Amino acid sequence: MDYAGTGNEKAVAAGELNRTHVGHTVSFQPDEFTLVFGRIGAIARKEGGVTIALDGVDGAGGLQSHYSLPPTQNVYVQPDMLTNTESTIKDLFGKVQENLRGSSHKGDQRPDVP
């Protein structure tokens, strides 16, 4: 198995995870037989590795609640919907401003009215 995330997930090296990623949904492959999907509850940096604790697992169904990964291993983070929405709105607002500026530079396009 060689997991590479899905189309809307962003690849992040485990060593680059920080407090802003806590609460995000993540997926990764801790070993060659396992795929993990969950919400990050905590991130701990240790010498030579990063430990990701999953929120809400608590050993249910024999699942591990934390995984140690090498800092170079990619984990796949779901995009933050609030940040994505904010970026989309800013992009659209910028395009509207560009269009308004572009039309004002062309001069008055209205026909002369007596």
C-alpha positions in Angstrom: 0.0 0.0 0.0 1.3 3.4 -0.9 -1.1 6.1 0.2 -0.7 9.6 -1.3 -3.8 11.4 0.1 -6.8 12.5 -1.9 -7.2 15.4 -4.3 -8.3 18.0 -1.8 -5.8 17.2 0.9 -2.6 19.0 1.4 0.6 17.1 1.9 2.6 18.3 5.0 5.8 16.7 6.4 5.1 15.5 9.9 8.0 17.6 11.2 6.2 20.8 9.8 3.0 20.2 11.8 2.4 22.8 14.4 -0.4 24.1 16.7 -2.4 25.4 13.8 -3.0 21.9 12.6 -4.6 20.7 15.9 -8.3 20.0 15.2 -7.7 19.4 11.5 -8.7 16.1 9.9 -5.6 14.2 8.8 -4.8 11.0 7.0 -1.5 9.1 6.8 0.1 5.7 6.5 2.0 4.8 9.7 3.2 1.4 8.4 2.8 -0.5 5.2 -0.5 -2.2 6.3 -2.4 0.7 8.0 -4.2 3.8 6.8 -5.2 6.3 9.5 -8.0 8.9 9.2 -8.8 11.1 12.2 -8.7 14.5 13.8 -5.5 15.8 15.3 -5.9 16.2 19.1 -2.3 16.9 19.9 1.2 17.0 18.3 4.4 16.3 20.2 7.9 16.6 18.8 10.4 14.2 20.2 14.0 13.6 19.3 13.9 12.0 15.9 10.2 12.0 15.4 6.7 13.5 15.7 3.8 12.0 17.7 0.3 12.7 16.5 -2.5 12.0 19.0 -5.9 11.5 17.5 -8.9 13.1 19.1 -11.8 10.9 20.2 -10.2 7.5 19.7 -9.5 6.5 23.3 -8.5 2.9 22.2 -12.0 2.2 20.8 -12.2 -0.9 18.7 -8.5 -1.7 19.2 -7.4 1.5 17.5 -4.3 3.4 18.6 -4.9 6.9 19.8 -1.3 8.1 18.9 1.3 7.4 16.2 5.0 8.2 16.1 6.2 9.3 12.6 9.5 10.3 11.2 9.7 14.1 10.6 10.0 13.6 6.8 6.9 11.5 6.4 4.0 13.2 4.7 0.6 13.4 6.3 -2.4 14.7 4.4 -4.4 17.5 6.0 -7.9 18.4 5.0 -8.2 22.1 4.1 -9.6 24.4 6.7 -13.0 25.3 5.3 -13.1 28.7 7.0 -9.7 29.7 5.7 -10.6 28.4 2.2 -13.8 30.3 2.2 -12.1 33.5 3.4 -9.5 33.2 0.6 -12.1 32.6 -2.0 -14.0 35.7 -0.9 -10.8 37.8 -0.9 -10.0 36.5 -4.4 -13.5 37.3 -5.7 -13.4 40.8 -4.1 -10.1 41.5 -5.7 -11.4 40.5 -9.1 -14.4 42.8 -8.7 -12.1 45.6 -7.8 -10.0 45.0 -10.8 -13.0 44.9 -13.1 -14.3 48.2 -11.6 -10.9 49.9 -12.0 -10.6 48.5 -15.5 -14.0 49.9 -16.6 -13.3 53.3 -15.0 -10.0 53.6 -17.0 -11.9 53.2 -20.3 -13.8 56.4 -19.8 -17.5 57.0 -19.7 -19.1 54.4 -21.9 -22.6 55.8 -21.7 -24.0 57.5 -24.7 -24.5 61.3 -24.6 -27.9 62.2 -23.3 -29.3 65.7 -24.2 
